[in-house]
């Protein structure tokens, strides 16, 4: 009898263990990520997030989209799979409100990565750099380097901004112009093309070919006969690169020119004295913070946030974690490990 009881107990224990194994399989932590495939940095960020999460036994569905329409369709399909969190780097900041209704209905948390998502209450959190600080840093650099506070000038300057579909581009430009606008009014800064509002200077899709066409027209119309172009506000490093190429092709000296992203080519241009500065955004810092946010959301706990008032998407103010950007120029480029 005792032997039969022991055998029965062992069988019960085995069945219990098998049952527990099945429950673990059913409770896999599944996360979906939808990023643009427009630059290599998005690929690197996506791969890093996937690797970090998979090291912690998450299942990660990482997808890339080449257009806003493709991304909307992609996200709709991801919502159908009902992951425990979706991370989105938006191709069109204002174009995802409708598709994200499905996420809201299914209680799927959404984390906006790098770019805010506008016009929806479906977004739970925002992980990014301090985009207003980036714009301010650009403006303050020009202000100091051109000695504008002490009456420097007049200087000829042309302005470029990023894609209208990217809310970050609006923030960069707005905060930079808040600093520079008084010097246009005083005559210390002169925009010979008179193209100074965002819509006039924006580069569709952040496409450097579009920027090349525009700078060609500006140089050939307003800067012939030895007229100097002293400074250019460039919203990223790719655009800075094509501007510098077109000026060099015309025998013009490099202007004071900004950049963003600390691309390897930009770092080399800074070392060579061609590009003045760039703004570095440490990708490892942002992805690490985003991964921590994802894990907290999936576990149902409050993630780390450091801003609860800045990023109003038109429907709600998004709780955010904002990483600090870094100005990189000839004084510190040798220390940059990007």
C-alpha positions as CSV (number, residue, x, y, z in Angstrom):
1,X,0.0,0.0,0.0
2,X,2.8,2.4,1.0
3,X,4.5,1.6,-2.3
4,X,1.4,2.4,-4.3
5,X,1.0,5.7,-2.4
6,X,4.6,6.7,-3.2
7,X,4.1,5.9,-6.9
8,X,0.9,7.9,-7.1
9,X,2.6,10.8,-5.4
10,X,5.4,10.7,-7.9
11,X,3.0,10.6,-10.8
12,X,1.1,13.6,-9.4
13,X,4.4,15.5,-9.0
14,X,5.4,14.8,-12.6
15,X,2.0,15.9,-13.9
16,X,2.2,19.1,-11.9
17,X,5.7,19.9,-13.3
18,X,4.5,19.2,-16.8
19,X,1.6,21.5,-16.2
20,X,3.8,24.2,-14.9
21,X,6.0,24.0,-18.0
22,X,3.0,24.5,-20.2
23,X,2.0,27.6,-18.2
24,X,5.5,29.1,-18.6
25,X,5.3,28.6,-22.4
26,X,1.9,30.4,-22.5
27,X,3.3,33.3,-20.5
28,X,6.2,34.3,-22.8
29,X,7.0,38.0,-22.7
30,X,6.3,39.2,-26.3
31,X,7.3,42.7,-27.5
32,X,6.8,44.2,-31.0
33,X,9.0,46.9,-32.5
34,X,8.2,49.0,-35.6
35,X,11.0,51.3,-36.8
36,X,11.7,53.2,-40.0
37,X,14.3,51.7,-42.4
38,X,15.3,55.2,-43.5
39,X,18.8,55.3,-41.9
40,X,21.3,52.9,-40.5
41,X,20.8,54.3,-37.0
42,X,17.3,52.9,-36.8
43,X,18.5,49.5,-37.8
44,X,21.2,49.6,-35.1
45,X,18.8,50.8,-32.4
46,X,16.2,48.1,-33.3
47,X,18.9,45.4,-33.3
48,X,20.1,46.6,-29.9
49,X,16.7,46.6,-28.4
50,X,16.0,43.1,-29.8
51,X,19.3,41.7,-28.5
52,X,19.0,43.2,-25.0
53,X,15.4,41.9,-24.6
54,X,16.1,38.4,-26.0
55,X,19.0,38.1,-23.5
56,X,16.3,38.4,-20.9
57,X,14.1,35.7,-22.5
58,X,11.7,38.1,-24.3
59,X,10.3,37.2,-27.7
60,X,10.8,40.3,-30.0
61,X,9.1,40.9,-33.3
62,X,11.3,43.6,-34.9
63,X,10.0,45.1,-38.2
64,X,11.1,48.0,-40.3
65,X,8.9,50.2,-42.6
66,X,9.9,52.3,-45.6
67,X,6.8,54.6,-45.7
68,X,4.0,55.8,-43.3
69,X,1.5,53.7,-45.1
70,X,3.6,50.6,-44.7
71,X,4.2,51.3,-41.1
72,X,0.4,51.8,-40.4
73,X,-0.3,48.4,-42.0
74,X,2.6,46.8,-40.1
75,X,1.3,48.1,-36.8
76,X,-2.2,47.0,-37.5
77,X,-0.9,43.5,-38.0
78,X,1.2,43.7,-34.8
79,X,-1.8,44.7,-32.8
80,X,-3.6,41.6,-34.1
81,X,-0.9,39.5,-32.5
82,X,-1.6,41.1,-29.1
83,X,2.0,41.6,-27.8
84,X,2.5,42.9,-24.3
85,X,4.0,46.1,-25.6
86,X,4.7,47.8,-28.9
87,X,7.6,50.2,-29.4
88,X,7.2,52.6,-32.3
89,X,9.7,55.0,-34.0
90,X,7.2,56.9,-36.1
91,X,7.7,57.7,-39.8
92,X,4.9,60.2,-39.6
93,X,4.3,61.6,-36.1
94,X,0.8,62.6,-36.9
95,X,-0.3,59.6,-39.0
96,X,-0.8,56.8,-36.5
97,X,-3.7,57.9,-34.4
98,X,-6.3,55.8,-36.2
99,X,-4.3,52.5,-36.2
100,X,-3.4,52.9,-32.6
101,X,-7.1,52.8,-31.6
102,X,-6.8,49.1,-31.9
103,X,-4.0,49.0,-29.4
104,X,-6.0,51.1,-26.9
105,X,-9.0,48.7,-27.3
106,X,-6.7,45.7,-26.6
107,X,-4.9,47.3,-23.7
108,X,-1.6,47.1,-25.4
109,X,0.9,49.7,-24.0
110,X,2.6,51.8,-26.7
111,X,6.1,53.4,-26.2
112,X,7.1,56.1,-28.6
113,X,10.8,55.9,-29.4
114,X,12.8,59.0,-30.3
115,X,9.8,60.6,-32.1
116,X,6.6,61.6,-30.4
117,X,3.3,60.3,-31.7
118,X,0.6,62.9,-32.0
119,X,-3.1,63.0,-31.7
120,X,-3.8,59.9,-29.7
121,X,-4.3,58.8,-26.1
122,X,-3.0,55.3,-26.9
123,X,0.6,56.1,-26.2
124,X,1.7,55.2,-22.7
125,X,5.3,56.6,-22.6
126,X,7.9,58.4,-24.6
127,X,11.7,57.6,-24.7
128,X,13.8,60.2,-26.5
129,X,16.5,62.8,-26.3
130,X,15.7,66.2,-24.9
131,X,14.7,67.6,-28.3
132,X,14.1,71.1,-27.1
133,X,17.6,71.1,-25.5
134,X,19.0,70.0,-28.9
135,X,17.5,73.1,-30.6
136,X,18.6,75.4,-27.8
137,X,22.1,74.0,-27.9
138,X,22.4,74.6,-31.7
139,X,21.1,78.2,-31.3
140,X,23.4,78.9,-28.3
141,X,26.4,77.6,-30.2
142,X,25.9,80.0,-33.1
143,X,25.2,82.8,-30.7
144,X,28.4,82.3,-28.8
145,X,30.7,81.4,-31.8
146,X,29.5,84.4,-33.8
147,X,29.8,86.7,-30.8
148,X,26.3,87.9,-31.3
149,X,25.6,88.9,-27.8
150,X,28.5,91.4,-28.0
151,X,27.4,92.8,-31.4
152,X,29.1,90.5,-33.8
153,X,28.1,90.6,-37.5
154,X,26.5,91.1,-39.9
155,X,26.8,87.5,-41.0
156,X,25.0,85.8,-43.9
157,X,23.2,82.7,-42.8
158,X,20.9,80.1,-44.4
159,X,18.5,77.8,-42.6
160,X,17.5,74.2,-43.1
161,X,15.1,72.1,-41.0
162,X,14.1,68.4,-41.0
163,X,11.1,66.6,-42.3
164,X,7.6,68.2,-41.6
165,X,6.3,64.8,-40.7
166,X,8.8,64.5,-37.8
167,X,7.7,66.5,-34.8
168,X,11.3,66.6,-33.5
169,X,12.2,68.6,-36.5
170,X,9.7,71.3,-35.5
171,X,11.0,71.3,-32.0
172,X,14.7,71.6,-33.1
173,X,13.9,74.5,-35.4
174,X,11.6,76.3,-33.0
175,X,14.0,76.4,-30.1
176,X,17.0,77.4,-32.3
177,X,15.0,80.2,-33.8
178,X,13.9,81.5,-30.4
179,X,17.6,82.2,-29.8
180,X,18.5,83.5,-33.3
181,X,15.5,85.5,-34.2
182,X,16.5,88.7,-32.2
183,X,19.7,88.8,-34.2
184,X,17.8,88.8,-37.5
185,X,15.8,91.7,-36.2
186,X,18.9,93.6,-35.3
187,X,20.6,92.9,-38.6
188,X,23.4,91.0,-37.2
189,X,22.2,87.9,-39.0
190,X,21.1,88.2,-42.6
191,X,19.3,85.5,-44.6
192,X,19.8,86.6,-48.2
193,X,17.2,84.0,-49.5
194,X,14.7,85.4,-47.0
195,X,13.6,81.8,-46.4
196,X,13.2,81.7,-42.6
197,X,9.9,80.0,-41.7
198,X,9.8,76.3,-41.1
199,X,7.8,75.4,-44.2
200,X,10.2,77.2,-46.4
201,X,13.3,75.5,-45.0
202,X,12.1,72.0,-44.2
203,X,13.7,69.1,-46.0
204,X,11.0,66.5,-47.0
205,X,11.7,63.0,-45.6
206,X,15.1,64.3,-44.2
207,X,16.3,63.4,-47.7
208,X,19.7,64.8,-48.4
209,X,19.0,64.9,-52.2
210,X,16.2,67.3,-51.5
211,X,18.6,69.4,-49.4
212,X,21.1,69.4,-52.2
213,X,18.6,70.7,-54.7
214,X,17.7,73.5,-52.3
215,X,21.3,74.6,-51.4
216,X,22.2,74.6,-55.1
217,X,19.4,77.0,-55.9
218,X,20.3,79.2,-52.9
219,X,24.0,79.4,-53.8
220,X,23.4,80.0,-57.5
221,X,20.9,82.7,-56.8
222,X,22.2,84.6,-53.7
223,X,25.9,83.8,-53.3
224,X,27.6,84.5,-56.6
225,X,30.4,86.9,-57.4
226,X,32.2,86.2,-54.2
227,X,29.3,86.8,-51.8
228,X,30.2,84.8,-48.7
229,X,27.9,82.4,-46.8
230,X,29.2,82.6,-43.2
231,X,26.9,80.1,-41.5
232,X,24.3,77.4,-42.1
233,X,21.9,75.9,-39.7
234,X,21.7,72.2,-40.8
235,X,19.3,69.9,-39.0
236,X,21.5,66.7,-39.3
237,X,24.9,65.5,-40.5
238,X,23.7,64.1,-43.8
239,X,22.3,67.4,-44.9
240,X,25.4,69.2,-43.6
241,X,27.5,66.9,-45.8
242,X,25.7,67.8,-49.0
243,X,25.8,71.5,-48.2
244,X,29.5,71.4,-47.7
245,X,30.0,69.4,-50.9
246,X,28.1,72.0,-53.0
247,X,30.0,74.9,-51.4
248,X,33.3,73.2,-52.1
249,X,32.3,72.6,-55.7
250,X,31.9,76.4,-56.1
251,X,35.2,77.1,-54.4
252,X,33.5,78.6,-51.3
253,X,35.0,78.3,-47.9
254,X,33.2,76.1,-45.4
255,X,30.7,78.0,-43.3
256,X,30.0,77.6,-39.6
257,X,27.6,74.7,-39.9
258,X,25.7,72.5,-37.5
259,X,24.8,68.9,-37.6
260,X,23.0,66.2,-35.6
261,X,23.6,62.5,-34.9
262,X,27.4,62.5,-34.7
263,X,27.7,60.3,-37.8
264,X,31.2,58.9,-38.4
265,X,31.5,61.0,-41.6
266,X,30.6,64.1,-39.6
267,X,33.2,63.3,-36.9
268,X,35.8,63.1,-39.6
269,X,34.7,66.4,-41.1
270,X,35.0,68.1,-37.7
271,X,38.5,66.7,-37.2
272,X,39.4,68.1,-40.7
273,X,38.0,71.5,-39.9
274,X,35.1,71.3,-42.4
275,X,32.0,70.8,-40.2
276,X,31.9,73.1,-37.1
277,X,29.9,70.9,-34.8
278,X,27.3,68.2,-34.4
279,X,25.0,67.1,-31.6
280,X,25.7,63.6,-30.3
281,X,22.9,61.4,-29.2
282,X,24.3,58.3,-27.5
283,X,22.3,55.4,-29.0
284,X,23.4,53.0,-26.3
285,X,22.0,55.3,-23.6
286,X,18.6,55.7,-25.3
287,X,18.2,52.0,-26.2
288,X,19.2,51.0,-22.6
289,X,16.6,53.4,-21.1
290,X,14.0,52.2,-23.6
291,X,14.7,48.5,-22.7
292,X,14.2,49.3,-19.0
293,X,11.0,51.0,-19.8
294,X,9.7,48.0,-21.8
295,X,10.6,45.6,-19.1
296,X,8.7,47.7,-16.5
297,X,5.7,48.1,-18.7
298,X,5.5,44.3,-19.4
299,X,5.9,43.6,-15.6
300,X,3.1,46.1,-14.9
301,X,5.3,48.5,-12.9
302,X,6.0,52.2,-13.3
303,X,9.1,52.8,-15.5
304,X,11.7,55.5,-14.8
305,X,10.6,58.9,-16.2
306,X,12.1,62.3,-15.8
307,X,9.6,64.6,-17.6
308,X,5.9,64.9,-17.1
309,X,5.1,68.3,-18.6
310,X,7.0,69.0,-21.9
311,X,5.6,66.6,-24.5
312,X,1.9,67.3,-25.1
313,X,0.8,65.3,-28.2
314,X,-2.4,67.2,-28.6
315,X,-4.5,64.7,-26.5
316,X,-2.3,64.0,-23.5
317,X,1.0,64.9,-22.0
318,X,3.3,61.9,-22.4
319,X,5.3,60.7,-19.4
320,X,8.8,60.7,-20.8
321,X,12.4,59.7,-20.2
322,X,14.7,62.3,-21.9
323,X,18.4,61.6,-22.5
324,X,20.8,64.5,-22.6
325,X,22.5,65.4,-25.9
326,X,26.1,66.4,-26.3
327,X,27.7,69.1,-28.4
328,X,30.8,67.8,-30.3
329,X,33.2,70.2,-32.0
330,X,37.0,70.5,-32.5
331,X,37.5,71.0,-28.7
332,X,36.2,67.6,-27.7
333,X,35.9,65.5,-30.8
334,X,38.9,63.4,-29.8
335,X,37.0,62.3,-26.7
336,X,33.9,61.1,-28.6
337,X,33.5,57.4,-28.6
338,X,30.2,57.2,-30.6
